[in-house]
Amino acid sequence: MERDTPSSARRDELLELAYRYVLAHGIGDLSLRPLAKAIGSSPRVLLFLFGSKDDLVRSLLARARQEEYGLLDELRASRSADLVAVATRVWTWLAAPEHRGLLVLWTESYARALVAPDGTWSGFATGTVRDWLRLLSEVQPEDERDTPAAEAQRTLVLATLRGALLDLLATGEEERTTAAVRLAISRTIDG
């Protein structure tokens, strides 16, 4: 968990600059000295404002989750949407080129959470899976959502989106992966 540090204008500014930096450079080999230099600060100031490098990383992960929560909130607001519409909208968002940096960061953090489940990335992967499954359950018919079949259906939709995302990030082949997502979702939900 991110430590409880009071917000300040300078901390918020540096967090946003650091976030832009990790979107461009990744988070895996993050070193305070190059980061601080790139964002116009010093390692000492970053440690003062964030407490430790681990706490800074946790703050960066929380910042990345804000992007995800924005999409989740948008999808929740469209209450008339069904599972096909929501899955299609999520894929459109995932496939958009302007989200590539965020999604590479998300993928890297997700993988690190699997490798070091009790470390800095603790809970990141589990939290994102639960958030997405909760959203997908909300758009399933209420009388079906608690059934094993509905749970399997939303799990398969999420797995399809995640797998296609990894393929898209690796190859950049948006047309092919989008066709595969559409086919898989239609078969999963309609078939």
C-alpha positions as CSV (number, residue, x, y, z in Angstrom):
1,M,0.0,0.0,0.0
2,E,1.1,3.5,-0.7
3,R,2.1,5.3,2.5
4,D,0.0,8.1,3.8
5,T,1.8,11.2,2.7
6,P,0.3,14.6,2.7
7,S,-0.3,16.1,-0.7
8,S,1.5,19.2,-1.7
9,A,1.5,21.1,-5.0
10,R,5.2,20.2,-5.5
11,R,4.6,16.5,-4.7
12,D,1.6,16.4,-7.1
13,E,3.7,18.1,-9.8
14,L,6.6,15.7,-9.4
15,L,4.3,12.7,-9.4
16,E,2.7,13.8,-12.6
17,L,6.2,14.4,-14.2
18,A,7.4,11.1,-12.9
19,Y,4.3,9.4,-14.3
20,R,5.0,10.9,-17.8
21,Y,8.6,9.7,-17.4
22,V,7.7,6.1,-16.6
23,L,5.1,6.0,-19.4
24,A,8.0,6.8,-21.8
25,H,10.8,4.8,-20.1
26,G,9.1,2.0,-18.1
27,I,9.2,1.4,-14.4
28,G,11.2,-1.8,-14.1
29,D,14.7,-0.4,-14.0
30,L,13.6,2.9,-12.4
31,S,16.5,4.7,-10.8
32,L,16.0,7.9,-8.8
33,R,19.0,9.8,-10.1
34,P,18.0,9.7,-13.9
35,L,14.3,10.2,-13.0
36,A,15.1,13.2,-10.8
37,K,17.3,14.8,-13.4
38,A,14.7,14.3,-16.1
39,I,11.9,15.9,-14.1
40,G,13.9,18.8,-12.7
41,S,14.3,17.5,-9.1
42,S,16.8,15.6,-7.0
43,P,16.8,12.1,-5.5
44,R,16.8,13.7,-2.0
45,V,13.6,15.8,-2.8
46,L,11.9,12.7,-4.2
47,L,12.7,10.7,-1.1
48,F,11.6,13.6,1.1
49,L,8.2,13.9,-0.7
50,F,7.5,10.2,-1.2
51,G,9.4,8.5,1.6
52,S,11.2,5.8,-0.4
53,K,11.7,4.6,-3.9
54,D,9.1,1.8,-3.2
55,D,6.6,4.5,-2.0
56,L,7.2,6.5,-5.2
57,V,6.6,3.4,-7.3
58,R,3.4,2.7,-5.3
59,S,2.3,6.3,-6.0
60,L,3.1,5.9,-9.7
61,L,1.0,2.7,-9.8
62,A,-1.9,4.5,-8.1
63,R,-1.6,7.2,-10.7
64,A,-1.8,4.7,-13.5
65,R,-4.9,3.1,-11.9
66,Q,-6.6,6.5,-12.1
67,E,-6.6,6.2,-15.9
68,E,-8.2,2.8,-15.5
69,Y,-10.7,4.0,-13.0
70,G,-11.7,6.8,-15.5
71,L,-12.6,4.2,-18.1
72,L,-14.4,2.1,-15.5
73,D,-16.5,5.0,-14.3
74,E,-17.4,6.0,-17.9
75,L,-18.5,2.4,-18.6
76,R,-20.5,2.2,-15.4
77,A,-22.3,5.5,-16.3
78,S,-23.7,3.9,-19.5
79,R,-26.1,1.6,-17.6
80,S,-27.8,0.5,-20.8
81,A,-24.7,-1.3,-22.1
82,D,-24.5,-5.0,-22.2
83,L,-21.5,-7.3,-22.0
84,V,-20.8,-7.2,-25.7
85,A,-21.0,-3.4,-25.8
86,V,-18.8,-3.0,-22.8
87,A,-16.2,-5.5,-24.0
88,T,-16.1,-3.8,-27.4
89,R,-15.7,-0.3,-25.8
90,V,-12.9,-1.6,-23.5
91,W,-11.1,-3.1,-26.5
92,T,-11.5,0.2,-28.4
93,W,-9.9,2.0,-25.5
94,L,-7.1,-0.6,-25.1
95,A,-6.3,-0.5,-28.8
96,A,-6.0,3.3,-29.1
97,P,-2.4,4.3,-29.8
98,E,-2.5,7.1,-27.2
99,H,-2.8,4.5,-24.5
100,R,0.2,2.4,-25.4
101,G,2.6,3.9,-22.9
102,L,0.1,3.4,-20.1
103,L,-0.7,-0.2,-21.2
104,V,3.0,-1.1,-21.4
105,L,3.4,0.3,-17.9
106,W,0.3,-1.7,-16.7
107,T,1.7,-4.9,-18.3
108,E,5.1,-4.4,-16.7
109,S,3.5,-3.7,-13.3
110,Y,1.1,-6.7,-13.7
111,A,4.0,-9.0,-14.5
112,R,6.1,-7.7,-11.5
113,A,3.1,-8.2,-9.2
114,L,3.0,-11.9,-10.3
115,V,6.8,-12.3,-9.7
116,A,6.9,-10.4,-6.4
117,P,3.4,-10.6,-4.9
118,D,4.5,-9.3,-1.5
119,G,6.7,-6.6,-2.8
120,T,6.2,-3.1,-4.1
121,W,3.6,-4.2,-6.6
122,S,1.6,-6.2,-4.0
123,G,-2.0,-6.4,-5.0
124,F,-1.7,-4.6,-8.3
125,A,-2.6,-7.6,-10.5
126,T,-5.3,-8.9,-8.2
127,G,-6.8,-5.5,-7.9
128,T,-7.1,-4.9,-11.6
129,V,-8.6,-8.4,-12.2
130,R,-11.2,-7.8,-9.5
131,D,-12.0,-4.3,-10.8
132,W,-12.6,-5.5,-14.3
133,L,-14.6,-8.6,-13.3
134,R,-16.8,-6.5,-11.1
135,L,-17.5,-4.1,-14.0
136,L,-18.3,-6.9,-16.4
137,S,-20.6,-8.5,-13.8
138,E,-22.5,-5.2,-13.5
139,V,-23.6,-5.3,-17.1
140,Q,-24.7,-9.0,-17.1
141,P,-28.4,-9.7,-16.5
142,E,-29.0,-9.4,-12.8
143,D,-30.8,-12.7,-12.5
144,E,-27.8,-14.5,-14.1
145,R,-24.7,-12.6,-12.8
146,D,-24.1,-14.8,-9.8
147,T,-24.2,-18.1,-11.7
148,P,-21.0,-20.1,-12.5
149,A,-21.8,-19.7,-16.2
150,A,-21.9,-15.9,-16.0
151,E,-18.7,-15.8,-14.0
152,A,-17.0,-18.0,-16.6
153,Q,-18.3,-15.8,-19.4
154,R,-16.9,-12.6,-17.9
155,T,-13.6,-14.3,-17.0
156,L,-13.3,-15.5,-20.6
157,V,-14.1,-12.0,-21.9
158,L,-11.4,-10.5,-19.6
159,A,-8.9,-13.2,-20.6
160,T,-9.6,-12.5,-24.3
161,L,-9.1,-8.7,-23.8
162,R,-5.9,-9.2,-21.8
163,G,-4.4,-11.8,-24.2
164,A,-5.2,-9.7,-27.3
165,L,-3.7,-6.6,-25.5
166,L,-0.4,-8.5,-25.0
167,D,-0.4,-9.5,-28.6
168,L,-1.2,-6.0,-29.8
169,L,1.6,-4.5,-27.6
170,A,4.1,-7.1,-28.9
171,T,3.2,-6.7,-32.6
172,G,1.4,-3.4,-33.1
173,E,-1.1,-5.3,-35.3
174,E,-4.3,-3.5,-34.4
175,E,-6.4,-4.8,-37.3
176,R,-5.7,-8.4,-36.7
177,T,-6.1,-8.3,-32.9
178,T,-9.3,-6.3,-33.2
179,A,-10.8,-8.9,-35.5
180,A,-9.8,-11.6,-33.1
181,V,-11.4,-9.8,-30.1
182,R,-14.6,-9.3,-32.0
183,L,-14.8,-12.9,-33.0
184,A,-13.9,-14.2,-29.6
185,I,-16.4,-11.9,-27.8
186,S,-19.2,-12.8,-30.2
187,R,-18.6,-16.5,-29.7
188,T,-18.2,-16.2,-26.0
189,I,-21.4,-14.2,-25.4
190,D,-23.6,-15.3,-28.3
191,G,-22.4,-18.8,-28.8
